[in-house]
């Protein structure tokens, strides 16, 4: 199933991801640091949701209290 999430407090404007049986099938970000976000998307593809959340949750970007990876973790947690 495909989900859309609107991140808050980061440069990216939207996150779209596809989950199947607790596994991340794909992730795409709109806006943000393109190369870094493509890398994150490829790294989490095929990963169990719980593992991705464990690895990404709490990452900060500069002085911000969140980051694009942290926002992805929050989006995934909403769907768990």
N, CA, C and O of each residue as an XYZ file, in Angstrom:
320
protein
N       0.841     -1.177      0.000
C       0.000      0.000      0.000
C       0.885      1.239      0.000
O       1.941      1.248      0.633
N       0.464      2.277     -0.702
C       1.223      3.521     -0.812
C       0.667      4.566      0.152
O      -0.546      4.724      0.293
N       1.589      5.280      0.815
C       1.210      6.297      1.794
C       1.890      7.616      1.450
O       2.986      7.635      0.890
N       1.230      8.713      1.790
C       1.783     10.054      1.633
C       1.898     10.689      3.006
O       1.019     10.525      3.852
N       2.986     11.413      3.223
C       3.226     12.063      4.507
C       3.774     13.456      4.235
O       4.625     13.636      3.364
N       3.289     14.434      4.978
C       3.789     15.799      4.874
C       4.727     16.057      6.044
O       4.279     16.194      7.182
N       6.037     16.126      5.770
C       6.999     16.346      6.855
C       6.912     17.763      7.397
O       6.451     18.681      6.718
N       7.364     17.922      8.630
C       7.345     19.219      9.303
C       8.746     19.561      9.802
O       9.446     18.708     10.348
N       9.145     20.812      9.611
C      10.412     21.294     10.143
C      11.646     20.915      9.347
O      12.764     21.027      9.849
N      11.457     20.462      8.096
C      12.588     20.064      7.249
C      12.426     20.662      5.855
O      11.408     21.285      5.553
N      13.432     20.470      5.014
C      13.401     21.032      3.664
C      12.480     20.269      2.719
O      11.864     20.872      1.840
N      12.376     18.956      2.885
C      11.510     18.196      1.977
C      10.050     18.564      2.228
O       9.652     18.873      3.351
N       9.266     18.524      1.156
C       7.859     18.939      1.238
C       6.891     17.763      1.294
O       5.742     17.920      1.706
N       7.354     16.588      0.879
C       6.470     15.417      0.874
C       7.306     14.143      0.880
O       8.412     14.100      0.340
N       6.751     13.107      1.505
C       7.353     11.778      1.489
C       6.269     10.812      1.042
O       5.159     10.816      1.573
N       6.604      9.986      0.062
C       5.686      8.939     -0.379
C       6.416      7.609     -0.214
O       7.573      7.477     -0.614
N       5.738      6.629      0.374
C       6.381      5.340      0.567
C       5.388      4.217      0.375
O       4.182      4.384      0.560
N       5.920      3.069     -0.001
C       5.092      1.885     -0.232
C       5.528      0.794      0.735
O       6.712      0.474      0.836
N       4.550      0.222      1.449
C       4.799     -0.860      2.397
C       4.049     -2.106      1.952
O       2.942     -2.033      1.418
N       4.678     -3.245      2.185
C       4.029     -4.527      1.896
C       4.453     -5.521      2.971
O       5.633     -5.853      3.085
N       3.502     -5.988      3.749
C       3.764     -6.971      4.812
C       4.884     -6.541      5.754
O       5.744     -7.348      6.106
N       4.876     -5.274      6.162
C       5.861     -4.777      7.112
C       7.229     -4.484      6.517
O       8.175     -4.206      7.254
N       7.349     -4.542      5.193
C       8.609     -4.273      4.500
C       8.454     -3.009      3.655
O       7.430     -2.806      3.003
N       9.483     -2.166      3.678
C       9.473     -0.957      2.859
C       9.833     -1.357      1.431
O      10.907     -1.908      1.188
N       8.942     -1.082      0.498
C       9.196     -1.406     -0.911
C       9.819     -0.243     -1.654
O      10.673     -0.451     -2.516
N       9.408      0.988     -1.337
C       9.985      2.161     -1.992
C       9.724      3.398     -1.152
O       8.775      3.449     -0.369
N      10.583      4.395     -1.328
C      10.433      5.694     -0.657
C      10.864      6.764     -1.645
O      11.866      6.601     -2.342
N      10.112      7.861     -1.708
C      10.544      9.013     -2.497
C      10.222     10.290     -1.727
O       9.188     10.404     -1.070
N      11.128     11.227     -1.830
C      10.989     12.534     -1.184
C      10.811     13.579     -2.264
O      11.375     13.455     -3.351
N      10.034     14.603     -1.975
C       9.920     15.759     -2.863
C      10.556     16.931     -2.129
O      10.155     17.270     -1.016
N      11.550     17.545     -2.761
C      12.286     18.625     -2.125
C      13.391     18.056     -1.246
O      13.542     16.841     -1.122
N      14.151     18.944     -0.643
C      15.233     18.503      0.234
C      16.524     18.268     -0.525
O      16.652     18.674     -1.680
N      17.473     17.622      0.112
C      18.801     17.337     -0.453
C      18.715     16.089     -1.309
O      18.785     14.973     -0.795
N      18.564     16.272     -2.601
C      18.237     15.193     -3.520
C      19.146     13.970     -3.406
O      18.651     12.851     -3.266
N      20.452     14.158     -3.462
C      21.373     13.020     -3.422
C      21.274     12.244     -2.120
O      21.212     11.015     -2.130
N      21.258     12.956     -1.001
C      21.160     12.289      0.305
C      19.842     11.532      0.444
O      19.817     10.415      0.962
N      18.760     12.129     -0.013
C      17.458     11.493      0.131
C      17.296     10.308     -0.813
O      16.603      9.347     -0.480
N      17.925     10.361     -1.986
C      17.934      9.190     -2.857
C      18.699      8.052     -2.185
O      18.295      6.892     -2.261
N      19.799      8.391     -1.534
C      20.586      7.384     -0.829
C      19.796      6.735      0.293
O      19.804      5.512      0.430
N      19.120      7.535      1.090
C      18.294      6.993      2.173
C      17.210      6.094      1.598
O      16.960      5.005      2.114
N      16.569      6.550      0.531
C      15.491      5.781     -0.089
C      15.985      4.410     -0.538
O      15.303      3.407     -0.330
N      17.146      4.362     -1.144
C      17.684      3.084     -1.618
C      18.124      2.190     -0.467
O      17.969      0.970     -0.526
N      18.669      2.796      0.577
C      19.137      2.005      1.711
C      17.993      1.332      2.470
O      18.146      0.208      2.948
N      16.852      2.009      2.583
C      15.753      1.417      3.354
C      14.857      0.498      2.526
O      14.055     -0.247      3.090
N      14.979      0.537      1.200
C      14.165     -0.349      0.352
C      14.483     -1.800      0.699
O      15.647     -2.203      0.706
N      13.450     -2.577      0.985
C      13.599     -3.971      1.367
C      13.796     -4.192      2.860
O      13.875     -5.333      3.315
N      13.874     -3.110      3.619
C      14.119     -3.190      5.058
C      12.793     -3.294      5.816
O      11.809     -2.667      5.422
N      12.755     -4.075      6.895
C      11.559     -4.083      7.737
C      11.317     -2.688      8.331
O      12.263     -1.978      8.672
N      10.070     -2.317      8.446
C       9.698     -0.995      8.964
C      10.332     -0.756     10.329
O      10.891      0.315     10.564
N      10.256     -1.728     11.229
C      10.777     -1.554     12.587
C      12.271     -1.247     12.578
O      12.738     -0.423     13.364
N      13.018     -1.897     11.704
C      14.465     -1.665     11.613
C      14.755     -0.262     11.097
O      15.642      0.412     11.621
N      14.035      0.186     10.094
C      14.235      1.532      9.559
C      13.921      2.574     10.625
O      14.668      3.540     10.782
N      12.831      2.394     11.354
C      12.474      3.335     12.418
C      13.576      3.365     13.462
O      13.984      4.438     13.906
N      14.060      2.198     13.857
C      15.112      2.119     14.875
C      16.363      2.877     14.433
O      16.994      3.553     15.246
N      16.720      2.774     13.173
C      17.938      3.403     12.670
C      17.792      4.905     12.412
O      18.754      5.654     12.583
N      16.606      5.353     12.005
C      16.422      6.735     11.563
C      15.855      7.672     12.622
O      16.092      8.879     12.576
N      15.113      7.127     13.567
C      14.441      7.954     14.568
C      15.450      8.747     15.393
O      16.446      8.206     15.872
N      15.174     10.028     15.546
C      15.993     10.881     16.400
C      17.158     11.570     15.704
O      17.862     12.359     16.335
N      17.383     11.292     14.414
C      18.449     11.984     13.691
C      18.065     13.457     13.544
O      16.929     13.787     13.205
N      19.030     14.327     13.804
C      18.784     15.766     13.710
C      19.562     16.350     12.550
O      20.588     15.804     12.144
N      19.076     17.456     12.018
C      19.741     18.151     10.909
C      20.197     19.514     11.427
O      19.380     20.400     11.678
N      21.502     19.668     11.580
C      22.020     20.935     12.108
C      21.416     21.218     13.471
O      21.433     20.357     14.351
N      20.886     22.411     13.652
C      20.277     22.790     14.920
C      18.800     22.466     15.009
O      18.150     22.775     16.008
N      18.264     21.843     13.963
C      16.831     21.507     13.963
C      16.577     20.307     14.874
O      17.454     19.458     15.031
N      15.402     20.229     15.467
C      15.089     19.091     16.335
C      14.697     17.827     15.555
O      14.377     16.805     16.161
N      14.720     17.889     14.229
C      14.327     16.755     13.398
C      15.156     16.774     12.112
O      16.016     17.638     11.937
N      14.899     15.832     11.225
C      15.591     15.742      9.937
C      14.680     14.982      8.982
O      13.646     14.456      9.395
N      15.054     14.921      7.718
C      14.265     14.129      6.765
C      14.233     12.645      7.153
O      13.168     12.032      7.077
N      15.371     12.037      7.568
C      15.295     10.651      8.014
C      14.380     10.473      9.236
O      13.633      9.497      9.317
N      14.441     11.407     10.173
C      13.576     11.340     11.348
C      12.109     11.475     10.943
O      11.249     10.791     11.497
N      11.821     12.342      9.989
C      10.447     12.501      9.512
C       9.959     11.228      8.826
O       8.791     10.864      8.958
N      10.845     10.549      8.093
C      10.471      9.264      7.503
C      10.156      8.257      8.596
O       9.183      7.511      8.484
N      10.953      8.223      9.642
C      10.687      7.313     10.770
C       9.323      7.611     11.390
O       8.575      6.690     11.717
N       9.003      8.880     11.550
C       7.695      9.253     12.118
C       6.563      8.806     11.201
O       5.534      8.316     11.667
N       6.758      8.977      9.895
C       5.730      8.555      8.923
C       5.530      7.047      8.985
O       4.399      6.561      8.962
N       6.631      6.311      9.063
C       6.534      4.845      9.132
C       5.858      4.391     10.421
O       5.058      3.456     10.410
N       6.179      5.054     11.532
C       5.558      4.702     12.820
C       4.052      4.889     12.791
O       3.314      4.120     13.406
N       3.595      5.913     12.078
C       2.145      6.143     11.962
C       1.445      4.977     11.286
O       0.264      4.730     11.534
N       2.166      4.257     10.432
C       1.547      3.170      9.670
C       1.769      1.790     10.310
O       1.232      0.792      9.830
N       2.546      1.734     11.373
C       2.813      0.454     12.045
C       1.592     -0.054     12.788
O       1.644     -1.117     13.407
